[in-house]
Amino acid sequence: REVISGEPIIVDTFARYHITDPLLFMKTLRTVSAANQRLESIVNDVTRSVLGKTTLRQLLSSDRAAIMKEIRDQVNKKTREDKLGIEI
């Protein structure tokens, strides 16, 4: 594992989602604002988890696409488990 001077890395995240199940979306989230807040929490948690296992060198290499895919896949898994009716 590579340590780079103990400096934190600041990562901005964003995601676009679509509603896959409108009825489920309305039952669990009710509003777009609630969906945005819930999704922000999930994306942040998953991103921290995945990047916690990733070196800066990997993040800045061609591995970046695979890392982003892993984040997306884990976020989608969580939204399915939580029955949110949305997908990234």
C-alpha positions in Angstrom: 0.0 0.0 0.0 1.3 3.4 -1.0 1.2 6.3 1.4 1.7 9.8 0.1 2.7 12.2 2.8 -0.5 11.7 4.7 -2.3 14.4 2.8 -6.0 13.9 2.2 -7.3 13.7 -1.3 -10.3 15.8 -2.1 -12.7 14.1 -4.5 -15.8 15.7 -5.9 -18.6 13.3 -6.8 -21.7 13.6 -9.0 -24.1 11.1 -10.4 -27.0 11.2 -12.8 -29.8 8.8 -12.1 -33.1 7.8 -13.7 -36.2 6.6 -12.0 -36.7 2.9 -12.9 -39.8 2.3 -10.9 -41.9 5.4 -10.3 -44.3 3.7 -7.8 -41.4 2.4 -5.7 -39.7 5.9 -6.0 -42.8 7.6 -4.7 -43.3 5.1 -1.9 -39.7 5.3 -0.6 -38.4 8.7 -1.5 -41.5 10.8 -2.3 -39.6 13.8 -3.7 -36.6 14.5 -6.0 -35.0 16.5 -3.1 -35.2 13.4 -0.9 -33.8 11.2 -3.7 -30.9 13.6 -4.1 -30.1 13.6 -0.4 -30.4 9.9 -0.1 -28.3 9.3 -3.2 -25.7 11.8 -2.1 -25.2 9.9 1.1 -25.0 6.5 -0.7 -22.5 7.9 -3.3 -20.3 9.5 -0.6 -20.3 6.3 1.5 -19.5 4.0 -1.4 -16.8 6.4 -2.8 -15.0 6.5 0.5 -15.2 2.8 0.8 -13.8 2.1 -2.7 -11.2 4.9 -2.6 -10.0 3.7 0.9 -8.8 0.6 -0.9 -7.2 2.5 -3.8 -3.8 4.1 -4.1 -3.4 7.5 -5.6 -1.3 5.9 -8.4 -4.2 3.6 -9.3 -6.7 6.5 -9.2 -4.5 8.5 -11.6 -3.9 5.6 -14.0 -5.9 3.7 -16.6 -7.4 1.8 -13.6 -9.6 4.9 -13.0 -12.4 3.7 -15.3 -12.6 0.4 -13.4 -12.6 2.2 -10.1 -15.5 4.5 -11.3 -17.3 1.4 -12.5 -17.0 -0.3 -9.2 -18.4 2.8 -7.4 -21.3 2.9 -9.8 -22.0 -0.8 -9.5 -21.9 -0.6 -5.7 -24.2 2.4 -5.6 -26.7 0.7 -7.9 -26.6 -2.4 -5.7 -27.3 -0.3 -2.6 -30.2 1.5 -4.4 -31.7 -1.9 -5.3 -31.3 -3.3 -1.8 -32.9 -0.1 -0.4 -35.7 -0.4 -3.0 -35.4 3.2 -4.1 -36.6 2.8 -7.7 -33.6 4.6 -9.2 -30.5 3.6 -11.0 -27.2 5.5 -11.8 
